[in-house]
Amino acid sequence: MLTYPCDITIKVFGVASPEFKAAVLQIIRQHRPDLSDEAVEARPSENGKYLALSITVHVDSKEEIDRIYQDLSTEKHVIMAL
């Protein structure tokens, strides 16, 4: 159970491309314009085909988290968001 406001880490997976990372960051920044570059960690897969982004964001409510995940789930470059 989370107590709001709080920081959470969102993990997003997709094919490694500039479009993937840009699309994910655009979605997150629509909800949290104050997102810093330091809050984003990128890790390529062993063969470099996929990219995993770990993004730590400050959220004020469960509804805000739900909206972020909803927007990520509709992005064509996103394979999975956890």
N, CA, C and O atoms as a CHARMM CRD file, in Angstrom:
* protein
*
  328
    1    1 MET  N      0.84200  -1.18100   0.00000 PROA 1      0.00000
    2    1 MET  CA     0.00000   0.00000   0.00000 PROA 1      0.00000
    3    1 MET  C      0.88400   1.24000   0.00000 PROA 1      0.00000
    4    1 MET  O      1.80100   1.36200   0.81300 PROA 1      0.00000
    5    2 LEU  N      0.60600   2.13900  -0.90000 PROA 2      0.00000
    6    2 LEU  CA     1.38100   3.36600  -1.01300 PROA 2      0.00000
    7    2 LEU  C      0.68900   4.50400  -0.27500 PROA 2      0.00000
    8    2 LEU  O     -0.53800   4.56500  -0.19600 PROA 2      0.00000
    9    3 THR  N      1.49200   5.38600   0.25300 PROA 3      0.00000
   10    3 THR  CA     0.98600   6.60300   0.87600 PROA 3      0.00000
   11    3 THR  C      1.37300   7.76000  -0.03900 PROA 3      0.00000
   12    3 THR  O      2.54800   7.94700  -0.35500 PROA 3      0.00000
   13    4 TYR  N      0.38300   8.52600  -0.45800 PROA 4      0.00000
   14    4 TYR  CA     0.61300   9.60600  -1.41400 PROA 4      0.00000
   15    4 TYR  C      0.74000  10.93000  -0.70000 PROA 4      0.00000
   16    4 TYR  O      0.13000  11.13600   0.34900 PROA 4      0.00000
   17    5 PRO  N      1.52700  11.83100  -1.25900 PROA 5      0.00000
   18    5 PRO  CA     2.37000  11.70500  -2.44600 PROA 5      0.00000
   19    5 PRO  C      3.58900  10.81700  -2.17200 PROA 5      0.00000
   20    5 PRO  O      4.00700  10.64600  -1.02700 PROA 5      0.00000
   21    6 CYS  N      4.15400  10.25300  -3.26300 PROA 6      0.00000
   22    6 CYS  CA     5.32300   9.39200  -3.12100 PROA 6      0.00000
   23    6 CYS  C      6.07000   9.28900  -4.44400 PROA 6      0.00000
   24    6 CYS  O      5.57300   9.70100  -5.49200 PROA 6      0.00000
   25    7 ASP  N      7.27300   8.72900  -4.37300 PROA 7      0.00000
   26    7 ASP  CA     8.05700   8.44700  -5.57000 PROA 7      0.00000
   27    7 ASP  C      7.84100   6.99400  -5.95000 PROA 7      0.00000
   28    7 ASP  O      7.83600   6.11500  -5.08700 PROA 7      0.00000
   29    8 ILE  N      7.66300   6.73900  -7.24300 PROA 8      0.00000
   30    8 ILE  CA     7.56300   5.37300  -7.73500 PROA 8      0.00000
   31    8 ILE  C      8.49400   5.23300  -8.93900 PROA 8      0.00000
   32    8 ILE  O      8.83400   6.21900  -9.59300 PROA 8      0.00000
   33    9 THR  N      8.89600   4.00700  -9.21600 PROA 9      0.00000
   34    9 THR  CA     9.70500   3.73700 -10.39400 PROA 9      0.00000
   35    9 THR  C      8.85600   2.96700 -11.39000 PROA 9      0.00000
   36    9 THR  O      8.30600   1.90800 -11.08700 PROA 9      0.00000
   37   10 ILE  N      8.76600   3.52700 -12.58100 PROA 10     0.00000
   38   10 ILE  CA     8.03000   2.90800 -13.67200 PROA 10     0.00000
   39   10 ILE  C      9.05400   2.28500 -14.61000 PROA 10     0.00000
   40   10 ILE  O     10.01900   2.94100 -15.00400 PROA 10     0.00000
   41   11 LYS  N      8.84900   1.02500 -14.96600 PROA 11     0.00000
   42   11 LYS  CA     9.74000   0.34500 -15.89400 PROA 11     0.00000
   43   11 LYS  C      9.00300   0.17200 -17.21000 PROA 11     0.00000
   44   11 LYS  O      7.88100  -0.33300 -17.25500 PROA 11     0.00000
   45   12 VAL  N      9.66400   0.60700 -18.29100 PROA 12     0.00000
   46   12 VAL  CA     9.05300   0.56800 -19.61400 PROA 12     0.00000
   47   12 VAL  C     10.02700  -0.11400 -20.57400 PROA 12     0.00000
   48   12 VAL  O     11.21600   0.20400 -20.60200 PROA 12     0.00000
   49   13 PHE  N      9.49800  -1.06300 -21.36500 PROA 13     0.00000
   50   13 PHE  CA    10.31700  -1.84000 -22.28600 PROA 13     0.00000
   51   13 PHE  C      9.86300  -1.61400 -23.71900 PROA 13     0.00000
   52   13 PHE  O      8.66900  -1.50700 -23.99700 PROA 13     0.00000
   53   14 GLY  N     10.84700  -1.54100 -24.63800 PROA 14     0.00000
   54   14 GLY  CA    10.53500  -1.39100 -26.05500 PROA 14     0.00000
   55   14 GLY  C     11.74500  -1.70600 -26.89500 PROA 14     0.00000
   56   14 GLY  O     12.82400  -1.98900 -26.37500 PROA 14     0.00000
   57   15 VAL  N     11.55600  -1.65400 -28.21100 PROA 15     0.00000
   58   15 VAL  CA    12.66300  -1.84800 -29.13700 PROA 15     0.00000
   59   15 VAL  C     13.57200  -0.62700 -29.02200 PROA 15     0.00000
   60   15 VAL  O     13.10200   0.51000 -29.02100 PROA 15     0.00000
   61   16 ALA  N     14.87800  -0.87600 -28.92400 PROA 16     0.00000
   62   16 ALA  CA    15.83700   0.21500 -28.75300 PROA 16     0.00000
   63   16 ALA  C     15.81500   1.12300 -29.98100 PROA 16     0.00000
   64   16 ALA  O     16.22000   0.72300 -31.07300 PROA 16     0.00000
   65   17 SER  N     15.34000   2.33700 -29.78800 PROA 17     0.00000
   66   17 SER  CA    15.31400   3.34000 -30.85300 PROA 17     0.00000
   67   17 SER  C     15.15000   4.70900 -30.21100 PROA 17     0.00000
   68   17 SER  O     14.61200   4.82500 -29.11000 PROA 17     0.00000
   69   18 PRO  N     15.61500   5.74200 -30.89700 PROA 18     0.00000
   70   18 PRO  CA    15.40600   7.09400 -30.35300 PROA 18     0.00000
   71   18 PRO  C     13.91100   7.41700 -30.20500 PROA 18     0.00000
   72   18 PRO  O     13.52200   8.14900 -29.29500 PROA 18     0.00000
   73   19 GLU  N     13.08200   6.87400 -31.09300 PROA 19     0.00000
   74   19 GLU  CA    11.64700   7.14500 -31.03700 PROA 19     0.00000
   75   19 GLU  C     11.01400   6.56900 -29.77700 PROA 19     0.00000
   76   19 GLU  O     10.13700   7.19400 -29.18100 PROA 19     0.00000
   77   20 PHE  N     11.45400   5.37900 -29.36800 PROA 20     0.00000
   78   20 PHE  CA    10.90800   4.75200 -28.16600 PROA 20     0.00000
   79   20 PHE  C     11.16300   5.61600 -26.94600 PROA 20     0.00000
   80   20 PHE  O     10.23100   5.96900 -26.22300 PROA 20     0.00000
   81   21 LYS  N     12.41200   5.95400 -26.71600 PROA 21     0.00000
   82   21 LYS  CA    12.75200   6.73900 -25.52400 PROA 21     0.00000
   83   21 LYS  C     12.06400   8.10300 -25.55300 PROA 21     0.00000
   84   21 LYS  O     11.53600   8.55100 -24.53500 PROA 21     0.00000
   85   22 ALA  N     12.06600   8.76600 -26.71100 PROA 22     0.00000
   86   22 ALA  CA    11.44200  10.08800 -26.82500 PROA 22     0.00000
   87   22 ALA  C      9.94200  10.01800 -26.54700 PROA 22     0.00000
   88   22 ALA  O      9.39500  10.88700 -25.86800 PROA 22     0.00000
   89   23 ALA  N      9.27900   8.99100 -27.06800 PROA 23     0.00000
   90   23 ALA  CA     7.83600   8.85600 -26.86600 PROA 23     0.00000
   91   23 ALA  C      7.50700   8.62600 -25.39800 PROA 23     0.00000
   92   23 ALA  O      6.56400   9.21400 -24.86900 PROA 23     0.00000
   93   24 VAL  N      8.28700   7.76400 -24.73900 PROA 24     0.00000
   94   24 VAL  CA     8.04600   7.48100 -23.31800 PROA 24     0.00000
   95   24 VAL  C      8.25600   8.73700 -22.47700 PROA 24     0.00000
   96   24 VAL  O      7.43300   9.05700 -21.62000 PROA 24     0.00000
   97   25 LEU  N      9.34000   9.43800 -22.71600 PROA 25     0.00000
   98   25 LEU  CA     9.61000  10.64300 -21.92700 PROA 25     0.00000
   99   25 LEU  C      8.57100  11.72500 -22.18000 PROA 25     0.00000
  100   25 LEU  O      8.21300  12.46600 -21.26500 PROA 25     0.00000
  101   26 GLN  N      8.08900  11.82400 -23.40100 PROA 26     0.00000
  102   26 GLN  CA     7.03700  12.80000 -23.69500 PROA 26     0.00000
  103   26 GLN  C      5.77400  12.48500 -22.89700 PROA 26     0.00000
  104   26 GLN  O      5.14600  13.38700 -22.34300 PROA 26     0.00000
  105   27 ILE  N      5.40500  11.21000 -22.83800 PROA 27     0.00000
  106   27 ILE  CA     4.21800  10.80800 -22.07200 PROA 27     0.00000
  107   27 ILE  C      4.39700  11.12600 -20.59000 PROA 27     0.00000
  108   27 ILE  O      3.51300  11.71000 -19.96400 PROA 27     0.00000
  109   28 ILE  N      5.53300  10.74200 -20.03800 PROA 28     0.00000
  110   28 ILE  CA     5.77200  10.98600 -18.61200 PROA 28     0.00000
  111   28 ILE  C      5.76200  12.49100 -18.33400 PROA 28     0.00000
  112   28 ILE  O      5.19600  12.93100 -17.33300 PROA 28     0.00000
  113   29 ARG  N      6.37600  13.27200 -19.20200 PROA 29     0.00000
  114   29 ARG  CA     6.45600  14.72100 -18.97100 PROA 29     0.00000
  115   29 ARG  C      5.10800  15.41700 -19.15400 PROA 29     0.00000
  116   29 ARG  O      4.91800  16.52100 -18.64500 PROA 29     0.00000
  117   30 GLN  N      4.18300  14.80400 -19.86100 PROA 30     0.00000
  118   30 GLN  CA     2.82400  15.36600 -19.93400 PROA 30     0.00000
  119   30 GLN  C      2.18400  15.35400 -18.55400 PROA 30     0.00000
  120   30 GLN  O      1.41300  16.24700 -18.20200 PROA 30     0.00000
  121   31 HSD  N      2.51700  14.32100 -17.77500 PROA 31     0.00000
  122   31 HSD  CA     1.96200  14.18000 -16.43300 PROA 31     0.00000
  123   31 HSD  C      2.85200  14.83900 -15.37800 PROA 31     0.00000
  124   31 HSD  O      2.35600  15.40600 -14.40500 PROA 31     0.00000
  125   32 ARG  N      4.15100  14.76200 -15.57700 PROA 32     0.00000
  126   32 ARG  CA     5.11800  15.30000 -14.61000 PROA 32     0.00000
  127   32 ARG  C      6.14300  16.14400 -15.35100 PROA 32     0.00000
  128   32 ARG  O      7.24000  15.66400 -15.63500 PROA 32     0.00000
  129   33 PRO  N      5.81000  17.39400 -15.67000 PROA 33     0.00000
  130   33 PRO  CA     6.72900  18.26200 -16.41500 PROA 33     0.00000
  131   33 PRO  C      8.05900  18.49900 -15.69300 PROA 33     0.00000
  132   33 PRO  O      9.04600  18.89200 -16.31400 PROA 33     0.00000
  133   34 ASP  N      8.07800  18.26000 -14.39400 PROA 34     0.00000
  134   34 ASP  CA     9.28300  18.48200 -13.59800 PROA 34     0.00000
  135   34 ASP  C     10.24800  17.29700 -13.62400 PROA 34     0.00000
  136   34 ASP  O     11.23700  17.29900 -12.89100 PROA 34     0.00000
  137   35 LEU  N      9.98100  16.28300 -14.45600 PROA 35     0.00000
  138   35 LEU  CA    10.84800  15.10200 -14.53000 PROA 35     0.00000
  139   35 LEU  C     12.26100  15.50900 -14.93100 PROA 35     0.00000
  140   35 LEU  O     12.45900  16.18200 -15.94300 PROA 35     0.00000
  141   36 SER  N     13.23600  15.09700 -14.13600 PROA 36     0.00000
  142   36 SER  CA    14.63500  15.43200 -14.43200 PROA 36     0.00000
  143   36 SER  C     15.28900  14.31200 -15.23300 PROA 36     0.00000
  144   36 SER  O     14.82800  13.17100 -15.21000 PROA 36     0.00000
  145   37 ASP  N     16.35100  14.64200 -15.93100 PROA 37     0.00000
  146   37 ASP  CA    17.09800  13.63600 -16.69000 PROA 37     0.00000
  147   37 ASP  C     17.70400  12.58500 -15.76500 PROA 37     0.00000
  148   37 ASP  O     17.86800  11.43100 -16.16200 PROA 37     0.00000
  149   38 GLU  N     18.03600  12.97200 -14.54100 PROA 38     0.00000
  150   38 GLU  CA    18.62600  12.04400 -13.57200 PROA 38     0.00000
  151   38 GLU  C     17.63100  10.97800 -13.11600 PROA 38     0.00000
  152   38 GLU  O     18.03300   9.95000 -12.57000 PROA 38     0.00000
  153   39 ALA  N     16.35400  11.21300 -13.33200 PROA 39     0.00000
  154   39 ALA  CA    15.31800  10.27000 -12.91400 PROA 39     0.00000
  155   39 ALA  C     15.13800   9.13000 -13.90800 PROA 39     0.00000
  156   39 ALA  O     14.35300   8.21200 -13.67000 PROA 39     0.00000
  157   40 VAL  N     15.86500   9.18500 -15.02400 PROA 40     0.00000
  158   40 VAL  CA    15.71200   8.19900 -16.09000 PROA 40     0.00000
  159   40 VAL  C     16.97900   7.36400 -16.20900 PROA 40     0.00000
  160   40 VAL  O     18.07800   7.89100 -16.38000 PROA 40     0.00000
  161   41 GLU  N     16.80100   6.05000 -16.11400 PROA 41     0.00000
  162   41 GLU  CA    17.91500   5.12200 -16.29600 PROA 41     0.00000
  163   41 GLU  C     17.57500   4.22000 -17.47600 PROA 41     0.00000
  164   41 GLU  O     16.49600   3.63000 -17.52400 PROA 41     0.00000
  165   42 ALA  N     18.50300   4.11600 -18.42900 PROA 42     0.00000
  166   42 ALA  CA    18.29100   3.28300 -19.60900 PROA 42     0.00000
  167   42 ALA  C     19.26300   2.11200 -19.57400 PROA 42     0.00000
  168   42 ALA  O     20.44600   2.26400 -19.27000 PROA 42     0.00000
  169   43 ARG  N     18.72000   0.92800 -19.89900 PROA 43     0.00000
  170   43 ARG  CA    19.56700  -0.26200 -19.91100 PROA 43     0.00000
  171   43 ARG  C     19.21500  -1.09600 -21.14300 PROA 43     0.00000
  172   43 ARG  O     18.09200  -1.58500 -21.25900 PROA 43     0.00000
  173   44 PRO  N     20.17800  -1.26200 -22.06900 PROA 44     0.00000
  174   44 PRO  CA    19.91300  -2.07300 -23.25600 PROA 44     0.00000
  175   44 PRO  C     19.93700  -3.56200 -22.92100 PROA 44     0.00000
  176   44 PRO  O     20.56400  -3.98700 -21.95100 PROA 44     0.00000
  177   45 SER  N     19.24100  -4.34300 -23.74600 PROA 45     0.00000
  178   45 SER  CA    19.28900  -5.79600 -23.58200 PROA 45     0.00000
  179   45 SER  C     20.67700  -6.29700 -23.99800 PROA 45     0.00000
  180   45 SER  O     21.48600  -5.54800 -24.54600 PROA 45     0.00000
  181   46 GLU  N     20.92700  -7.55400 -23.73000 PROA 46     0.00000
  182   46 GLU  CA    22.24700  -8.12300 -24.00100 PROA 46     0.00000
  183   46 GLU  C     22.64300  -7.97700 -25.47100 PROA 46     0.00000
  184   46 GLU  O     23.80300  -7.70100 -25.77700 PROA 46     0.00000
  185   47 ASN  N     21.69500  -8.15800 -26.36900 PROA 47     0.00000
  186   47 ASN  CA    22.01500  -8.03800 -27.79500 PROA 47     0.00000
  187   47 ASN  C     21.76900  -6.63400 -28.34100 PROA 47     0.00000
  188   47 ASN  O     22.03300  -6.37100 -29.51400 PROA 47     0.00000
  189   48 GLY  N     21.27000  -5.73600 -27.50400 PROA 48     0.00000
  190   48 GLY  CA    21.05700  -4.34900 -27.90100 PROA 48     0.00000
  191   48 GLY  C     19.77800  -4.09000 -28.66800 PROA 48     0.00000
  192   48 GLY  O     19.52900  -2.95700 -29.08100 PROA 48     0.00000
  193   49 LYS  N     18.95500  -5.11800 -28.87200 PROA 49     0.00000
  194   49 LYS  CA    17.71800  -4.94300 -29.63500 PROA 49     0.00000
  195   49 LYS  C     16.64400  -4.20300 -28.83700 PROA 49     0.00000
  196   49 LYS  O     15.85700  -3.44600 -29.40500 PROA 49     0.00000
  197   50 TYR  N     16.61400  -4.42100 -27.53200 PROA 50     0.00000
  198   50 TYR  CA    15.58700  -3.82900 -26.67000 PROA 50     0.00000
  199   50 TYR  C     16.20500  -2.85800 -25.67200 PROA 50     0.00000
  200   50 TYR  O     17.39800  -2.91000 -25.37500 PROA 50     0.00000
  201   51 LEU  N     15.36100  -1.97800 -25.16900 PROA 51     0.00000
  202   51 LEU  CA    15.80000  -1.00500 -24.17900 PROA 51     0.00000
  203   51 LEU  C     14.80600  -1.01400 -23.02700 PROA 51     0.00000
  204   51 LEU  O     13.59300  -1.00300 -23.23800 PROA 51     0.00000
  205   52 ALA  N     15.33200  -1.03300 -21.81000 PROA 52     0.00000
  206   52 ALA  CA    14.51100  -0.94000 -20.60500 PROA 52     0.00000
  207   52 ALA  C     14.75900   0.42400 -19.96800 PROA 52     0.00000
  208   52 ALA  O     15.90100   0.79600 -19.69900 PROA 52     0.00000
  209   53 LEU  N     13.69600   1.15200 -19.73400 PROA 53     0.00000
  210   53 LEU  CA    13.78900   2.44600 -19.06100 PROA 53     0.00000
  211   53 LEU  C     13.21400   2.30700 -17.66100 PROA 53     0.00000
  212   53 LEU  O     12.11700   1.77900 -17.48100 PROA 53     0.00000
  213   54 SER  N     13.95000   2.77800 -16.68100 PROA 54     0.00000
  214   54 SER  CA    13.45900   2.87400 -15.30400 PROA 54     0.00000
  215   54 SER  C     13.34200   4.35600 -15.00200 PROA 54     0.00000
  216   54 SER  O     14.33600   5.08200 -15.01500 PROA 54     0.00000
  217   55 ILE  N     12.12500   4.80000 -14.73000 PROA 55     0.00000
  218   55 ILE  CA    11.85700   6.22400 -14.55700 PROA 55     0.00000
  219   55 ILE  C     11.23300   6.43500 -13.18500 PROA 55     0.00000
  220   55 ILE  O     10.15300   5.92100 -12.89600 PROA 55     0.00000
  221   56 THR  N     11.91800   7.18700 -12.35500 PROA 56     0.00000
  222   56 THR  CA    11.40400   7.48500 -11.01800 PROA 56     0.00000
  223   56 THR  C     10.64200   8.80900 -11.07800 PROA 56     0.00000
  224   56 THR  O     11.19200   9.85000 -11.43600 PROA 56     0.00000
  225   57 VAL  N      9.36100   8.73500 -10.71700 PROA 57     0.00000
  226   57 VAL  CA     8.51000   9.92600 -10.76000 PROA 57     0.00000
  227   57 VAL  C      7.83500  10.14900  -9.40900 PROA 57     0.00000
  228   57 VAL  O      7.57800   9.20900  -8.65700 PROA 57     0.00000
  229   58 HSD  N      7.56600  11.38100  -9.13500 PROA 58     0.00000
  230   58 HSD  CA     6.82400  11.76400  -7.92900 PROA 58     0.00000
  231   58 HSD  C      5.35800  11.85500  -8.32500 PROA 58     0.00000
  232   58 HSD  O      5.01100  12.60000  -9.24100 PROA 58     0.00000
  233   59 VAL  N      4.49300  11.10600  -7.64700 PROA 59     0.00000
  234   59 VAL  CA     3.06000  11.11200  -7.96200 PROA 59     0.00000
  235   59 VAL  C      2.25800  11.53500  -6.73500 PROA 59     0.00000
  236   59 VAL  O      2.66300  11.33700  -5.59000 PROA 59     0.00000
  237   60 ASP  N      1.10900  12.12500  -7.02900 PROA 60     0.00000
  238   60 ASP  CA     0.25800  12.62100  -5.95800 PROA 60     0.00000
  239   60 ASP  C     -0.91300  11.69900  -5.62600 PROA 60     0.00000
  240   60 ASP  O     -1.53800  11.83400  -4.57500 PROA 60     0.00000
  241   61 SER  N     -1.21000  10.74800  -6.54300 PROA 61     0.00000
  242   61 SER  CA    -2.36700   9.88600  -6.29900 PROA 61     0.00000
  243   61 SER  C     -2.29200   8.62100  -7.15000 PROA 61     0.00000
  244   61 SER  O     -1.52100   8.53900  -8.10600 PROA 61     0.00000
  245   62 LYS  N     -3.10400   7.64700  -6.78100 PROA 62     0.00000
  246   62 LYS  CA    -3.21700   6.41700  -7.56800 PROA 62     0.00000
  247   62 LYS  C     -3.78800   6.73700  -8.94100 PROA 62     0.00000
  248   62 LYS  O     -3.38900   6.12300  -9.93100 PROA 62     0.00000
  249   63 GLU  N     -4.69800   7.66800  -9.01900 PROA 63     0.00000
  250   63 GLU  CA    -5.29400   8.05900 -10.28700 PROA 63     0.00000
  251   63 GLU  C     -4.23200   8.60600 -11.25400 PROA 63     0.00000
  252   63 GLU  O     -4.29400   8.36700 -12.46000 PROA 63     0.00000
  253   64 GLU  N     -3.27800   9.33000 -10.71300 PROA 64     0.00000
  254   64 GLU  CA    -2.20100   9.85400 -11.55700 PROA 64     0.00000
  255   64 GLU  C     -1.36500   8.71000 -12.12600 PROA 64     0.00000
  256   64 GLU  O     -1.01700   8.72400 -13.30600 PROA 64     0.00000
  257   65 ILE  N     -1.04500   7.73300 -11.30400 PROA 65     0.00000
  258   65 ILE  CA    -0.30500   6.55800 -11.77100 PROA 65     0.00000
  259   65 ILE  C     -1.10800   5.84000 -12.85400 PROA 65     0.00000
  260   65 ILE  O     -0.56100   5.46700 -13.89200 PROA 65     0.00000
  261   66 ASP  N     -2.38700   5.65200 -12.61500 PROA 66     0.00000
  262   66 ASP  CA    -3.24600   4.97200 -13.58700 PROA 66     0.00000
  263   66 ASP  C     -3.25600   5.69600 -14.92900 PROA 66     0.00000
  264   66 ASP  O     -3.20700   5.05200 -15.97700 PROA 66     0.00000
  265   67 ARG  N     -3.31900   7.02100 -14.91200 PROA 67     0.00000
  266   67 ARG  CA    -3.32500   7.79100 -16.15700 PROA 67     0.00000
  267   67 ARG  C     -2.00100   7.63100 -16.90600 PROA 67     0.00000
  268   67 ARG  O     -1.98900   7.51800 -18.13200 PROA 67     0.00000
  269   68 ILE  N     -0.89200   7.62200 -16.17300 PROA 68     0.00000
  270   68 ILE  CA     0.42300   7.44000 -16.80600 PROA 68     0.00000
  271   68 ILE  C      0.48700   6.06800 -17.48300 PROA 68     0.00000
  272   68 ILE  O      0.87700   5.96700 -18.64600 PROA 68     0.00000
  273   69 TYR  N      0.10600   5.01600 -16.76000 PROA 69     0.00000
  274   69 TYR  CA     0.14100   3.67100 -17.33900 PROA 69     0.00000
  275   69 TYR  C     -0.81700   3.55000 -18.52400 PROA 69     0.00000
  276   69 TYR  O     -0.49100   2.89100 -19.51100 PROA 69     0.00000
  277   70 GLN  N     -1.97100   4.16400 -18.44300 PROA 70     0.00000
  278   70 GLN  CA    -2.92000   4.13300 -19.55500 PROA 70     0.00000
  279   70 GLN  C     -2.30500   4.75800 -20.80400 PROA 70     0.00000
  280   70 GLN  O     -2.40100   4.19500 -21.89400 PROA 70     0.00000
  281   71 ASP  N     -1.68100   5.90700 -20.64800 PROA 71     0.00000
  282   71 ASP  CA    -1.05100   6.57000 -21.78700 PROA 71     0.00000
  283   71 ASP  C      0.11200   5.74800 -22.33800 PROA 71     0.00000
  284   71 ASP  O      0.29100   5.66700 -23.55300 PROA 71     0.00000
  285   72 LEU  N      0.89800   5.14200 -21.45900 PROA 72     0.00000
  286   72 LEU  CA     2.00800   4.30100 -21.92000 PROA 72     0.00000
  287   72 LEU  C      1.48600   3.08700 -22.68300 PROA 72     0.00000
  288   72 LEU  O      2.09300   2.67100 -23.67000 PROA 72     0.00000
  289   73 SER  N      0.37300   2.51700 -22.23700 PROA 73     0.00000
  290   73 SER  CA    -0.15700   1.30500 -22.87400 PROA 73     0.00000
  291   73 SER  C     -0.67700   1.57700 -24.28400 PROA 73     0.00000
  292   73 SER  O     -0.79200   0.64600 -25.08100 PROA 73     0.00000
  293   74 THR  N     -0.99100   2.81300 -24.60600 PROA 74     0.00000
  294   74 THR  CA    -1.48500   3.13900 -25.95400 PROA 74     0.00000
  295   74 THR  C     -0.36900   3.57400 -26.89700 PROA 74     0.00000
  296   74 THR  O     -0.61600   3.78300 -28.08500 PROA 74     0.00000
  297   75 GLU  N      0.84200   3.71200 -26.39500 PROA 75     0.00000
  298   75 GLU  CA     1.98100   4.13400 -27.23300 PROA 75     0.00000
  299   75 GLU  C      2.49500   2.93000 -28.02200 PROA 75     0.00000
  300   75 GLU  O      2.81000   1.89100 -27.44100 PROA 75     0.00000
  301   76 LYS  N      2.58000   3.07100 -29.34600 PROA 76     0.00000
  302   76 LYS  CA     2.95000   1.95000 -30.20900 PROA 76     0.00000
  303   76 LYS  C      4.38200   1.45300 -30.00400 PROA 76     0.00000
  304   76 LYS  O      4.67300   0.29800 -30.31500 PROA 76     0.00000
  305   77 HSD  N      5.27600   2.29100 -29.49200 PROA 77     0.00000
  306   77 HSD  CA     6.66200   1.88300 -29.29100 PROA 77     0.00000
  307   77 HSD  C      6.86000   1.09900 -27.97600 PROA 77     0.00000
  308   77 HSD  O      7.90400   0.47900 -27.77300 PROA 77     0.00000
  309   78 VAL  N      5.87300   1.13000 -27.10700 PROA 78     0.00000
  310   78 VAL  CA     5.99700   0.47000 -25.80400 PROA 78     0.00000
  311   78 VAL  C      5.52900  -0.98600 -25.92400 PROA 78     0.00000
  312   78 VAL  O      4.41500  -1.26000 -26.36900 PROA 78     0.00000
  313   79 ILE  N      6.41000  -1.91600 -25.51700 PROA 79     0.00000
  314   79 ILE  CA     6.05600  -3.32500 -25.48000 PROA 79     0.00000
  315   79 ILE  C      5.36700  -3.65700 -24.16200 PROA 79     0.00000
  316   79 ILE  O      4.36400  -4.37000 -24.13100 PROA 79     0.00000
  317   80 MET  N      5.92900  -3.12000 -23.06200 PROA 80     0.00000
  318   80 MET  CA     5.38700  -3.43000 -21.74500 PROA 80     0.00000
  319   80 MET  C      5.77400  -2.30900 -20.76900 PROA 80     0.00000
  320   80 MET  O      6.85400  -1.72500 -20.87000 PROA 80     0.00000
  321   81 ALA  N      4.88000  -2.02600 -19.83700 PROA 81     0.00000
  322   81 ALA  CA     5.15400  -1.06700 -18.76600 PROA 81     0.00000
  323   81 ALA  C      4.76700  -1.70900 -17.44400 PROA 81     0.00000
  324   81 ALA  O      3.67100  -2.25300 -17.30200 PROA 81     0.00000
  325   82 LEU  N      5.67500  -1.64100 -16.47600 PROA 82     0.00000
  326   82 LEU  CA     5.43700  -2.21000 -15.15200 PROA 82     0.00000
  327   82 LEU  C      5.57700  -1.13600 -14.08900 PROA 82     0.00000
  328   82 LEU  O      5.41200  -1.41700 -12.90200 PROA 82     0.00000
